[in-house]
Amino acid sequence: MPSETDAVLDRWGVLIARTAAPDEIDFAAQVTRAYAAGGRRRQDLFRTSSSAPGSLGGDLATLLPTLLDALAACGDVIRAVLASPAFANTVSAATLLATLSRRPSRSADPDEHPDPDPEQASSEQASSEQASSEQASSEQAVQAAFAFRDDLVLRGLPTDQADRIAAQLLAELLRSDPADAAAFLIRLTAREPARPAGSGRPGLLRRLRLRFSDSGAPR
């Protein structure tokens, strides 16, 4: 019977595969445990010359180890959102994807936003404070999505696919039990930190790009 820690890894590994790499569901729990174990077991996941889990063999690399690597690398940022007092569990995947698909604008001209009337500001102070807290939490979630998306791109995913996957997976994390999601992220790097983005072998990056080049979606 799996331990509580293994059960957390198994559950999230399957959910991540179901969301972003459905062809890899059958061995998702095994791959996630291997990633969390670190060392040689993790290294073997990024090999692309065998048919063992972590590689499809031939010219295609599996996606799940790369997703786990990116989640682990961005774990602190994502856990900060999960721990937010105004927890942003209402941020949808569609909202995140729409935001990721366009670059955030630079700070607006202050002249375009004049100071509000003092009396009106006073009468709406309570609701404004609540709205500000919720907005700050949503913005924190968006920043986490950008960090996750950029990390995925550095690990070899095309930007449009990284946008979609980052939005979907972050939304899953945000609408889950925050303690359970945080425990999963912590467990991923309990024995070994994530590899720096862009540190993968050129062959792995090429194979990941090849995987998306034909159909535009994981195969």
VENLINRA-V182008 format. One record per residue. PHI is phi in whole degrees, -180 to 180 (* if undefined). OMEGA is omega in radians with two decimals (NA if undefined). Layout:
PHI:OMEGA + PHI:OMEGA
//
This chain:
*:-3.09 + -66:3.07 + -70:3.12 + -61:3.12 + -64:3.13 + -64:3.14 + -64:3.08 + -62:3.13 + -63:-3.13 + -61:-3.07 + -62:-3.10 + -74:3.10 + -61:3.12 + -66:-3.14 + -63:-3.14 + -64:3.11 + -64:3.14 + -60:-3.09 + -78:-2.96 + -123:-3.12 + -145:-3.01 + -59:3.12 + -70:-3.06 + -108:-3.09 + -60:-3.03 + -59:-3.14 + -117:-3.08 + -63:-3.13 + -64:3.13 + -63:-3.14 + -64:-3.11 + -66:3.08 + -65:3.14 + -65:3.11 + -61:-3.11 + -65:-3.14 + -68:3.13 + 73:3.08 + 59:-3.08 + -64:-3.13 + -62:3.09 + -70:-3.12 + -57:-3.11 + -64:3.13 + -67:-3.06 + -100:3.03 + -79:-3.14 + -124:-3.09 + -111:-3.14 + -132:-3.14 + -101:3.13 + -72:3.06 + -52:-3.01 + 105:3.08 + -154:3.03 + -92:-3.10 + 78:3.11 + 62:-3.04 + -100:-3.03 + -114:3.07 + -103:3.06 + -72:-3.02 + -95:-2.99 + -56:3.12 + -58:3.12 + -68:3.09 + -63:3.12 + -64:3.11 + -61:-3.13 + -67:3.09 + -62:3.13 + -64:-3.13 + -65:-3.11 + -100:-3.03 + -58:-3.12 + -63:-3.13 + -66:-3.12 + -69:3.14 + -66:3.07 + -64:3.09 + -68:3.14 + -61:-3.10 + -91:-3.10 + -63:3.10 + -57:3.08 + -102:-3.02 + -49:-3.00 + -87:-3.11 + -80:3.10 + -98:3.12 + -76:-3.05 + -89:3.08 + -62:-3.14 + -63:3.13 + -65:3.14 + -64:-3.13 + -64:3.12 + -62:-3.14 + -72:-3.14 + -65:-3.07 + -71:3.07 + -130:-3.13 + -69:3.12 + -65:-3.13 + -73:3.06 + -69:-3.12 + -58:-3.08 + -73:3.07 + -65:-3.12 + -59:-3.14 + -69:-3.13 + -80:-3.10 + -130:-3.11 + -65:3.13 + -62:3.13 + -71:3.07 + -61:-3.08 + -57:-3.12 + -67:3.13 + -66:3.12 + -63:-3.13 + -68:-3.09 + -70:-3.09 + -107:-3.01 + -61:-3.08 + -62:-3.13 + -67:3.14 + -66:3.13 + -64:3.11 + -66:3.13 + -63:3.13 + -64:3.12 + -64:3.13 + -66:3.13 + -66:3.13 + -62:3.12 + -65:3.12 + -64:3.12 + -65:3.09 + -63:3.09 + -64:3.13 + -65:3.12 + -64:3.07 + -64:3.12 + -64:3.10 + -63:3.14 + -62:-3.14 + -66:3.13 + -60:-3.12 + -63:3.11 + -65:3.11 + -62:3.12 + -63:3.12 + -64:3.13 + -91:2.98 + 115:-3.14 + -83:3.02 + -61:-3.03 + -59:-3.09 + -65:3.10 + -72:3.08 + -64:3.06 + -58:-3.07 + -64:-3.09 + -67:3.13 + -62:-3.14 + -64:-3.09 + -67:-3.10 + -71:3.12 + -66:3.09 + -63:3.09 + -62:3.13 + -63:-3.06 + -73:-3.14 + -96:3.10 + -90:3.00 + -65:-3.04 + -60:3.14 + -67:3.14 + -68:3.12 + -64:3.12 + -64:3.12 + -62:3.10 + -63:-3.12 + -63:3.11 + -65:-3.09 + -65:-3.12 + -59:-3.07 + -117:-3.12 + -63:-3.10 + -105:-3.10 + -161:3.13 + -71:3.10 + -67:3.03 + -71:3.08 + -59:3.11 + -60:3.14 + 88:-3.10 + -91:-3.12 + -68:3.12 + -68:-3.14 + -54:-3.13 + -63:3.12 + -67:3.12 + -62:3.13 + -64:-3.10 + -69:3.08 + -64:3.11 + -65:3.12 + -62:-3.11 + -60:-3.09 + -97:-2.94 + -68:-3.04 + -82:-3.01 + -101:-3.11 + 79:3.13 + -149:3.13 + -58:3.12 + -109:NA
//
